[in-house]
């Protein structure tokens, strides 16, 4: 039996098609805690009053550069920064508020959305999942019922979008070692063993998890 010894938040970043979301879901299931992916969109909508469908469609797009130049990226919509404030930034702030609220209330797994940076100074455990391009192509093709050419283009676009989004709000780079506590290849280890490796790493952290 696996037991969480103290409050714990695990943030999972991932390349598109690497199986990172599946790893996060399996990890949450083994730990008996919630996994926030689509659930995070619901929470962000509740907090902000924005439409769930709108958040789902527009999230993880990069910030308006003019807004970043206006000063504090966490500024309120009122005042001098308002002229540069866009829908993408409203979504970011809504999800940021949801991530901070959820992580303060419960142990959980959070998928993507720069959660590892938002919670960088709050003791989260961050993991980045990557994979060989051939495995990613196979996974994306099978999951979406598309050929490899279309899968390749989808991978390129979504990875680029995630990188630009992450880098807009972080002092370190998306997928770079300095941005995470742990990087794992799902091609080398597989989804199940990646989950076990994260569990083992958590068991060695202060508090961590125990096997009873």
N, C-alpha and C positions, 0 to 999 in steps of 0.2 A: 504494500500500500504506500502511496506517495503522499506526503504531507508538506504543506507550506509552513515554514517555521515563523515567518514574519511577513509584513506587508511587502509585496513584490510586484513590480511592473516590468514586463518584458516587451521591448519594442523590436518589431521585425521589419527591416528594410529588405527590398528584393528586386532583382532584375525581373522583367516581365517574362513569364514562362518558366521561371526557375523552380516553381513549386513552393515558394516562400509562404504564400497564404495557407496552403495545405499544411505546411510544417507548423505554422502558428496555430491553426485550428487543432491539430493533433496535440500540440503542447498544452494548450488551454484545457483540452479534454482530459489529458493525463493529470493535470494539476487541479482539476475541478474548479476552474475559474472561467470567467467570460473572455471571449475573443472579440475584440472590437474592430470590425471592418465595415460592413454595412450598418451594423449597430451604431457605429460612431456617427454616420451620416444622420441617422434618426435623432441621436442626442444633440448634434449640432443644430439640426432644424428646430428642435424644441427650445434650445437656448436662444437662438437668433431670430426665430420666426420666419426664416427663409424656407422655401419649398424644398422638400427632400429630393425631388427629381432634378431640380435646378442644381443643387449641391453635387449630386452624383454625376451630372453631366459636365460641370465646370471645374470640379476640384482638381487639385494637383497640376493646374496650369500655372505658369510662372507669373510672378507679380509684374505689374506695370513699372518699368524702370523709373519713370518720373515720380511715382509714389515713393519708391525706395529713396530717391534723392531728396524727398521733402523732409527727411529727418527720421524720426522714430517710427519703425515699421509697425509698432504696436499702438500708435497714436489713435485717439478717438476720431470718429468721422467729422466731428465738429472742428471749426477753426481753420488754420492755415493749410493743414494737410488735406482738407476736404476736396480741394480742386483736383487732386491726383488720385482720389480714392475710387477704386473700381469694384465690380462685383467679385472678381477673383480675390481681392484682399479681404472683402467682407466674409467670403467663404473661409479663407485661411484663419481669420480671427475667430469665426464661429467654431471651427474645428479645434483651434488652439484652446479656446475656452472649454470645449467639451473634453479634450484630452486632459487638461489640468483638473477639471472637476472629477472625472472618472478616476484618474490616477490617485487623487487624494482620498477617494472614498473606498476603493477596493483594489485587491490584487487582480491583475488582468494582463492579457496580451493585447497589444495594439499593433495593427498592421499599417505600415507606411505612414504617409501624411506628415513626414518630418517629426514624428513623435520623439524620436531619439534625441533630436536637437532641442525641442521644446522642453523636454524633461532632463536635459543633459546634466544639470546641477541638482537634480532631485533624486538621484540614486537609482535610476532605471538601469536595466541590463539590456544592452542593445546588440542586435545580431543582424548581419547582412547575408542574404542567401544569393548565390550566383550559380551559374551552370554553363556547360558547354553549349555553343550555339545549336549544334545538331539536336541535343536533347530539348532545348527550348523550342526549336522549330517543330519537333514531333509533338510536344505537349500542346502548343498553341494550335497547331493544325487539327489535332484530334479533338480538342476541347471546343473549338469554334466551327469545325466542319469546313475548313478552308484549305487551299493548297499551300505548298511551302513558299511560293513566291509572295502570296498575300500575307502569310504568317511572318515572313521576313520583314516586310514593310511595316506590319503592325508592331513587331518587336522594336524596330528602329525608332518609330515615332513615339511609342509609349516610354521606352527607355530615355529618349531625349527629353520628353516632357517631365519625367520624374527627376532627371538630373537637374534640369533648369529650375524646377520648383524647389528641390532640396537646397541647391546651391544659393538660391535667392535669399534663403533664411538661415544659412549656416556659414560659419567661418571656415569650415572644412568641407571637403568634397564628397559627393554622393558615391558610395561604393569604395571609398578610400579607407585604408586601415585606421587612420587617425580618427575617423568618425564613429567607430563602433568598438564594442568590447570583444566581438567575435565575428569572424567571417568564415562561412562554410560553403563548400561546393556540393550541391545536391547531385551533381553528376558523379562525383567520386564516392559519396557516402550514401546517397539515396534519401528519400524523404523520411523514412522511419528511423534510420540511424542518425540523421541530422537532428531529429527530435530528441533522441537519446543523448547525443553529445551535448545539446543545450541543457538537458536535465542534469547531466553529470557536472557541467560547468556551474550550474546554479547551486548544486549541492556543495560546491567548494567555496562559494561566496559566503560572507558573513550572514548568519541566519539561514539563508538558502532553503533547500528542501531536504527532507529526510525520507528514507525508504523504510517502512515499518512492516 
